[in-house]
Amino acid sequence: MVIGAWWSPWIFPGRLLSGVATGIAMAATTSWIKELSQPPWDAAADVTSGARRASLFVTGGFFTGPVVSGLLAAYAPAPAVIPYGTHIALCIPLIFLLLQSPETRATQRGVPRTHDRDRQLWAYVRAPSRFRTVILPAAPWAFGSGTIGFAVVPQLLISPSSPILHSTLSVGLTMGCGVAVQSLGRKIDTPTSARSIIIALIVSFVGLIFALMAALLQITMIGFIASGVLGCGYGLLLVSGALETQRLSAPQHLGEAMGKFYALAYTGFLAPSIISLFALEYSDTTIIIILLLISASTITYISLNSRNNL
């Protein structure tokens, strides 16, 4: 992506590699944090600590990265180089730290292998059905809410005098609220229903209402509120989705299950592109109303399946 400053096509393979790296890292490290959040590594952790910490670190990265990069792009010299160079400089020492880290899960020897991978992945027989009826419809709204909050909402308003700074503030509000709200996710989570996921989706629904108001009234402050509320929905969905997925997965295949969850959640990053495509034919308000209808349908569907296949 640094080379893209001189020849723009290089930005696209750079983004592809960045996405691949992020996907692998999120699946591996969130599982690793879960393994560290239990004895013998952490005797004080409870059953929700792993998911809560993993979601907090993921959201924290999505908060600090864009905010710092945006500020560097707005005020530092060489704005197409310095943000990427800073990231590279921070990643290099991490490689050496990771090479010295201890293994948290001993290799299982003498365990019979089976070709039934789907049965191995889940903790109980009805878990795949619950994954399909609760996690699958909810997960895209996680990063979907976040990207709508920092990428779509600013575009609903008349272009400000400092678009980079405005976008940076929107990212900061969206991801900052996503970090701040995550402690609530643990408190509202329950193994007897999908309550936390439903509440998270309702918060995102309210954020879309604020986005609609911002588009109609063209008030910047309402746009910032929309970004913040959508960020809260994003943060809650990450925590609640991770907790639900951990309950469904077999411990030895937690990484694979979390990978499935994040793969579904990552489809939410397509939201701005899909919205931009529909914006060629429909107004902003029409698109948001359609999103509200889809959101309401998702909430209804998951509510109907909230206590099934536990």
Residue pairs with C-beta under 8 A, 6 or more apart in sequence:
1 10
1 11
1 14
1 15
1 18
1 84
2 14
2 80
2 81
2 84
2 85
3 10
3 14
4 10
4 11
4 14
4 80
5 80
5 81
23 259
23 262
23 263
23 266
26 58
26 258
26 262
27 255
27 256
27 258
27 259
27 262
28 255
29 54
29 57
30 54
30 55
30 58
30 242
30 258
30 262
31 254
31 255
31 258
32 104
33 50
33 53
33 54
33 57
34 50
34 51
34 54
34 246
34 254
34 258
35 41
35 50
35 104
35 105
35 254
36 42
36 50
36 104
37 45
37 49
37 50
37 53
38 45
38 49
38 50
41 104
42 49
48 186
48 189
48 243
50 246
51 186
51 239
51 242
51 243
51 246
52 182
52 183
52 185
52 186
52 239
52 243
54 242
55 182
55 185
55 235
55 238
55 239
55 242
56 179
56 182
58 238
59 175
59 178
59 179
59 182
59 234
59 235
59 238
60 179
62 146
62 175
62 178
63 171
63 172
63 175
63 176
63 178
63 179
65 87
66 150
66 168
66 171
66 172
66 175
67 168
67 171
67 172
67 175
68 83
68 86
69 83
69 86
69 87
70 164
70 165
70 167
70 168
70 171
71 168
72 79
72 82
72 83
72 86
73 79
73 80
73 82
73 83
73 164
74 162
74 164
74 165
74 168
76 82
76 83
108 252
114 120
118 128
120 250
120 252
120 253
121 249
121 250
121 253
121 256
121 257
122 128
122 131
122 248
122 249
122 250
122 257
123 247
123 248
123 249
123 250
123 251
126 309
126 310
127 248
127 249
127 309
129 308
129 309
130 244
130 248
130 305
130 308
130 309
130 310
131 245
131 248
131 260
133 301
133 302
133 305
133 308
133 309
134 194
134 197
134 244
134 302
134 305
134 306
135 241
135 244
135 245
135 248
135 261
135 264
136 264
137 298
137 301
137 302
138 194
138 197
138 200
138 201
138 237
138 240
138 241
138 298
138 302
139 237
139 241
139 261
139 264
139 265
139 267
139 268
140 264
140 265
140 267
140 268
140 271
141 200
141 201
141 204
141 233
141 237
141 268
141 295
141 298
142 234
142 237
142 238
142 241
142 265
142 268
143 234
143 265
143 266
143 267
143 268
143 269
143 271
144 204
144 267
144 268
144 269
144 271
145 204
145 207
145 230
145 231
145 233
145 234
145 237
145 268
146 174
146 175
146 178
146 230
146 231
146 234
146 268
147 268
147 269
147 271
147 272
148 207
148 208
148 211
148 230
148 271
148 272
148 275
148 291
149 170
149 173
149 174
149 207
149 226
149 227
149 228
149 229
149 230
149 231
149 234
150 167
150 170
150 171
150 173
150 174
150 175
150 227
150 231
151 271
151 272
152 211
152 271
152 272
152 275
153 170
153 211
153 214
153 223
153 226
153 227
153 230
154 163
154 166
154 167
154 170
154 223
154 227
155 284
156 211
156 214
156 215
156 223
156 284
156 288
157 214
157 215
157 218
157 220
157 223
158 218
160 166
160 220
166 220
169 224
170 223
170 224
170 227
173 224
173 227
173 228
173 231
174 227
174 228
174 230
174 231
174 234
175 231
175 234
176 228
176 231
177 227
177 228
177 229
177 231
177 232
177 235
178 231
178 232
178 234
178 235
178 238
179 235
180 232
180 235
181 231
181 232
181 235
181 236
182 235
182 236
182 238
182 239
184 236
185 196
185 200
185 235
185 236
185 238
185 239
185 240
185 243
186 239
186 243
188 195
188 196
188 199
188 236
188 240
189 195
189 196
189 239
189 240
189 243
190 196
191 247
191 310
192 307
192 310
193 306
193 307
193 310
194 240
194 244
194 302
194 303
194 305
194 306
194 307
195 306
196 236
196 239
196 240
196 243
196 244
197 237
197 240
197 241
197 244
197 302
198 299
198 302
198 303
198 306
199 236
199 240
200 233
200 236
200 237
200 240
201 233
201 237
201 295
201 298
201 299
201 302
202 299
203 229
203 232
203 233
203 236
204 229
204 230
204 233
204 234
204 237
204 295
205 233
205 292
205 295
205 296
205 299
206 229
206 233
207 226
207 227
207 228
207 229
207 230
207 231
207 232
207 233
208 226
208 230
208 288
208 291
208 292
208 295
209 292
210 222
210 223
210 225
210 226
210 229
211 223
211 226
211 230
211 288
212 285
212 288
212 289
212 292
213 219
213 222
213 226
214 220
214 222
214 223
214 225
214 226
215 284
215 285
215 288
216 285
237 265
238 265
241 261
241 265
242 258
242 261
245 257
245 258
245 260
245 261
246 254
246 257
246 258
248 257
249 256
249 257
249 258
250 257
275 287
275 291
278 287
278 290
279 287
282 290
